[in-house]
Amino acid sequence: MTINWQMPQGAGTGFDGLATGAERTAYLRAMTRSYAGDRYFLPVHPPMKREVHLLMAWWAVLYALSMLSRYQPADWGTLISVDNSQHAVPIERLLERAINHLPVLIADTIAEVSA
């Protein structure tokens, strides 16, 4: 996907008043989050000033699935039945991705807040 954005007025220090490459990169980094080697735009929900941290997004999804599995075991069993549910394979892929990505994301988050 290609995204175009405008730099804020007065943000450029280049000879023609436009933003330099470094200024554009810094602006982009301020609007996005790094995750798995790429940069992602995440929504900002009012009254928050910044987007939800990726670790919190993962936590919310996994927490919801854990509550479903613990307190609604019959519904959970139906959802993860590969023979009967269209949701079983996506749930399995999500959980596999969580196993692979969360240790790195947790380490990155610890490094981010301790810097």
N, C-alpha and C positions, 0 to 999 in steps of 0.2 A: 504494500500500500504506500502510496506517495502522499505525504502531508506537507502542505505549505503553511507557513505562519509569518506574521509580520513582527518585526522587532519593534519594541516600544519606541516612541519618539524620543530622540536624544540619547539613544543607547549606543550609537556608533561613534567610534573615535578615529575611523579611517580618514584619509585625506579628503574624501568627498562627503564626509559626514555619515557614511554608511557603516554598518557594523563590520568588524573584521571577522575572519574565520574563527578565531579563538572566542570572540564575543558571542558569535552565533552558537558555537559548541557549548559554551557555558550556559547560555539561555536555554538551549535544548535540554541540557542535563538538569537544570532547575525545574523543568516541567515534567520530567520522566523519571522512571525508576529503572535501575539496572537489575536484570534478572537473567540468569543462564546465558550470559554473554551478549545479550541484546538489551535494548532500551524499550520500555513500555509506557504508554499513556494509560493512566487509570483515572476513573471518575473522582471528582471531588464532590462530596455530599455536604450541602450546607447544614450546619454552620461551621463545618470544618474548613480550615485554611489550606490544607494539603490533602492529597489523595490518601487512601487507606494503604498502609504499608503491606507489601506482598505477604509477609509472614502473618499478618492479621487476617488477610483474605483467605489464606490457606487454613488458618486456625478456624475461621468461621465455617468454612465448608466441612472440614473434618469433624468439628464439634457437632454440626447438624446431623451428619451421618452417624456419629457415635450415639447421639441421643435417640435417633430413629432405631438403630440396632438394639439399644438397651431397653428402651421403653415400649417399642412397638415391634417385638421380634417376629411376629407373624407377617406384618407388612414388609419388614426387612427381608425376610426369607423369600417372599413373593418377588420383591424388587431384584434380588440377586440370582434368581432362578434363570439360568441361561436359556432353558427351554420355553419359559413362559413370559419373560419380560424383555421388552426392548431396551430397558434401562440397565440390564445386567452387564453388558460389555462396556458401555461408557463408565459405569461405576468402577468396574475392575481396572480399566485403563487409568482412571483418575487416581485410584489407590496405588497402582504401580508407579505412576508419576510422582505421587507424594513420597513414596519410599525412596525414589531416586533423587528427587530435587530438594526435599526438606533438609537433609543434613548440610548440604552446601549453602542453602538459603539461611539456615540458622547460623552457620559459621560466618557468612558474609554480614549478617545483621549484627552479630557480636563485634566483628571488626569495625563495622560502621559506627556503632554507638561508643566504642572504646577509643576511637581515633581522636 
